[in-house]
Amino acid sequence: MAVKRDSERTRHRIASAALTEFSKKGFDGARIDAIARRARVSVRMIYHYFGDKRGLYQHVLLERMGHRGQEMHELSIAAGRIPQEHYAAISGDPHFVRLMQWEALTSGADKLADEENRRKRYAELAAHLDALQREGLLTEDLPAEMMLLLIIAVTTFPLSFPQVSRLVTGETPSTPAFEAGFAAALAVFGRLLEPLRGTGQPNAGPDHNVSADRGRQRADSTSYREPQSPGFLLNQATLALNKSLDRALLASGLTSAQWTIVWHLHQDDAKTASEIAKYLGTDVAATWRLVDRLVDKGLVDKKVDPTDSRVRLLELTPKARDRYPEWRATVSETVERLLAGVPPEAQTVLSDTMRTITHNARG
């Protein structure tokens, strides 16, 4: 078992080093000896695990694309928040954006890595949006595929072209001022993707006053966009926390949402997807998507409840329990960093406030 764990750690270290090198220099510019030095392994070890430079590049590319596709599946059921949450996820993973840029520059008309599965993944995401449209949660004025493309385009642009973001706004995407302003803009964009409130359908007819509806929506959301309002600040804090946790847990292959499931299973206060869904504030179907990702990673097992064969009990695998202290330390360090400068008494008040908000939200 120890040999297997050492092998997994070595592969992970090589892949992490390669991710950094390939995102900085592309496939042609990255050198195997530089990756070996960064990973603290021999060049021979890289060839042993990945075959050659192309094999290592394909592994890194597919791993990052799978991570991003997975996170899009985990976006909030609150349709209007999808752009914000997608931006929060990808802005915490600059390597992914750069890999996509290098791929665009070098692939030309060639077949892309894992192209068929990637097409399938995007088709599944478009189908998810289409389902939200049929449920009346998203406007039907846009085909689902175009809506998906718009979400990706809008949220990726500032990270792909930071110089344009700076020229237009005076701020680079990494600054708090830009993040706050862009989050507010994405909130507006998200509301534009929702059906018009009070009409019961996306288009209420040629005589319907669309501008008036949009004006009412803007008026109704003034408190949300007000920079000093509790609602706005709570939203910003949540986005910042999730983004920080996603970035911190990136090397471990976890997302903040997956970590929440792992934590509850470790605490033994939830055993089923429905119980976990109550903690996450999502539906059971969305929770199962998260759980299945953890099962695929070998971190969670599903077992039949001996008292009810229809129920699946969830538990952490030995692999997950072995790595739990590492993840817990990463999360604790991240939270401590975010709370730096907040007096202990203020943290106590904050904890009480968050508990009250959570209680109110759950009804």
ChimeraX attribute file (.defattr): number of C-alpha atoms within 10 A of each C-alpha:
attribute: neighborCount
match mode: 1-to-1
recipient: residues
	/A:1	6
	/A:2	7
	/A:3	8
	/A:4	9
	/A:5	11
	/A:6	11
	/A:7	13
	/A:8	12
	/A:9	12
	/A:10	18
	/A:11	17
	/A:12	16
	/A:13	19
	/A:14	24
	/A:15	23
	/A:16	18
	/A:17	19
	/A:18	28
	/A:19	24
	/A:20	19
	/A:21	20
	/A:22	23
	/A:23	23
	/A:24	15
	/A:25	14
	/A:26	21
	/A:27	20
	/A:28	11
	/A:29	11
	/A:30	19
	/A:31	15
	/A:32	19
	/A:33	14
	/A:34	14
	/A:35	24
	/A:36	19
	/A:37	13
	/A:38	16
	/A:39	20
	/A:40	13
	/A:41	15
	/A:42	14
	/A:43	16
	/A:44	13
	/A:45	14
	/A:46	24
	/A:47	14
	/A:48	10
	/A:49	14
	/A:50	17
	/A:51	12
	/A:52	14
	/A:53	17
	/A:54	12
	/A:55	14
	/A:56	21
	/A:57	20
	/A:58	14
	/A:59	16
	/A:60	23
	/A:61	23
	/A:62	15
	/A:63	16
	/A:64	20
	/A:65	17
	/A:66	15
	/A:67	17
	/A:68	18
	/A:69	16
	/A:70	17
	/A:71	19
	/A:72	19
	/A:73	16
	/A:74	20
	/A:75	19
	/A:76	18
	/A:77	15
	/A:78	13
	/A:79	19
	/A:80	21
	/A:81	19
	/A:82	22
	/A:83	27
	/A:84	23
	/A:85	23
	/A:86	20
	/A:87	25
	/A:88	21
	/A:89	24
	/A:90	22
	/A:91	23
	/A:92	18
	/A:93	19
	/A:94	15
	/A:95	19
	/A:96	21
	/A:97	18
	/A:98	19
	/A:99	23
	/A:100	16
	/A:101	14
	/A:102	18
	/A:103	17
	/A:104	12
	/A:105	10
	/A:106	12
	/A:107	11
	/A:108	9
	/A:109	7
	/A:110	7
	/A:111	9
	/A:112	12
	/A:113	15
	/A:114	12
	/A:115	10
	/A:116	10
	/A:117	12
	/A:118	16
	/A:119	11
	/A:120	11
	/A:121	18
	/A:122	16
	/A:123	15
	/A:124	14
	/A:125	19
	/A:126	19
	/A:127	15
	/A:128	16
	/A:129	22
	/A:130	22
	/A:131	14
	/A:132	19
	/A:133	22
	/A:134	12
	/A:135	10
	/A:136	16
	/A:137	21
	/A:138	27
	/A:139	25
	/A:140	20
	/A:141	13
	/A:142	14
	/A:143	13
	/A:144	22
	/A:145	15
	/A:146	11
	/A:147	19
	/A:148	20
	/A:149	12
	/A:150	14
	/A:151	19
	/A:152	15
	/A:153	12
	/A:154	14
	/A:155	22
	/A:156	16
	/A:157	14
	/A:158	20
	/A:159	21
	/A:160	17
	/A:161	12
	/A:162	15
	/A:163	15
	/A:164	15
	/A:165	17
	/A:166	14
	/A:167	10
	/A:168	10
	/A:169	14
	/A:170	12
	/A:171	18
	/A:172	20
	/A:173	22
	/A:174	12
	/A:175	9
	/A:176	12
	/A:177	14
	/A:178	18
	/A:179	20
	/A:180	18
	/A:181	16
	/A:182	18
	/A:183	23
	/A:184	19
	/A:185	14
	/A:186	22
	/A:187	20
	/A:188	19
	/A:189	18
	/A:190	19
	/A:191	22
	/A:192	15
	/A:193	23
	/A:194	21
	/A:195	20
	/A:196	20
	/A:197	13
	/A:198	9
	/A:199	12
	/A:200	10
	/A:201	15
	/A:202	19
	/A:203	14
	/A:204	13
	/A:205	10
	/A:206	7
	/A:207	6
	/A:208	11
	/A:209	10
	/A:210	14
	/A:211	9
	/A:212	10
	/A:213	15
	/A:214	15
	/A:215	11
	/A:216	13
	/A:217	16
	/A:218	15
	/A:219	11
	/A:220	10
	/A:221	14
	/A:222	13
	/A:223	14
	/A:224	19
	/A:225	20
	/A:226	13
	/A:227	15
	/A:228	10
	/A:229	12
	/A:230	12
	/A:231	14
	/A:232	19
	/A:233	16
	/A:234	13
	/A:235	14
	/A:236	17
	/A:237	13
	/A:238	12
	/A:239	19
	/A:240	18
	/A:241	17
	/A:242	19
	/A:243	22
	/A:244	22
	/A:245	23
	/A:246	26
	/A:247	21
	/A:248	20
	/A:249	20
	/A:250	17
	/A:251	12
	/A:252	15
	/A:253	15
	/A:254	20
	/A:255	23
	/A:256	21
	/A:257	18
	/A:258	18
	/A:259	19
	/A:260	14
	/A:261	23
	/A:262	25
	/A:263	16
	/A:264	16
	/A:265	18
	/A:266	16
	/A:267	9
	/A:268	12
	/A:269	11
	/A:270	20
	/A:271	17
	/A:272	20
	/A:273	22
	/A:274	17
	/A:275	14
	/A:276	24
	/A:277	18
	/A:278	14
	/A:279	14
	/A:280	15
	/A:281	14
	/A:282	17
	/A:283	15
	/A:284	17
	/A:285	12
	/A:286	17
	/A:287	23
	/A:288	16
	/A:289	15
	/A:290	20
	/A:291	24
	/A:292	15
	/A:293	16
	/A:294	22
	/A:295	17
	/A:296	10
	/A:297	13
	/A:298	14
	/A:299	20
	/A:300	23
	/A:301	17
	/A:302	17
	/A:303	12
	/A:304	12
	/A:305	14
	/A:306	10
	/A:307	7
	/A:308	8
	/A:309	10
	/A:310	9
	/A:311	15
	/A:312	16
	/A:313	16
	/A:314	21
	/A:315	22
	/A:316	22
	/A:317	15
	/A:318	13
	/A:319	13
	/A:320	18
	/A:321	15
	/A:322	12
	/A:323	12
	/A:324	17
	/A:325	11
	/A:326	12
	/A:327	19
	/A:328	15
	/A:329	11
	/A:330	15
	/A:331	19
	/A:332	12
	/A:333	14
	/A:334	17
	/A:335	14
	/A:336	11
	/A:337	11
	/A:338	14
	/A:339	12
	/A:340	8
	/A:341	8
	/A:342	11
	/A:343	9
	/A:344	10
	/A:345	9
	/A:346	10
	/A:347	12
	/A:348	11
	/A:349	11
	/A:350	13
	/A:351	12
	/A:352	12
	/A:353	12
	/A:354	13
	/A:355	12
	/A:356	12
	/A:357	12
	/A:358	13
	/A:359	10
	/A:360	9
	/A:361	9
	/A:362	10
	/A:363	6
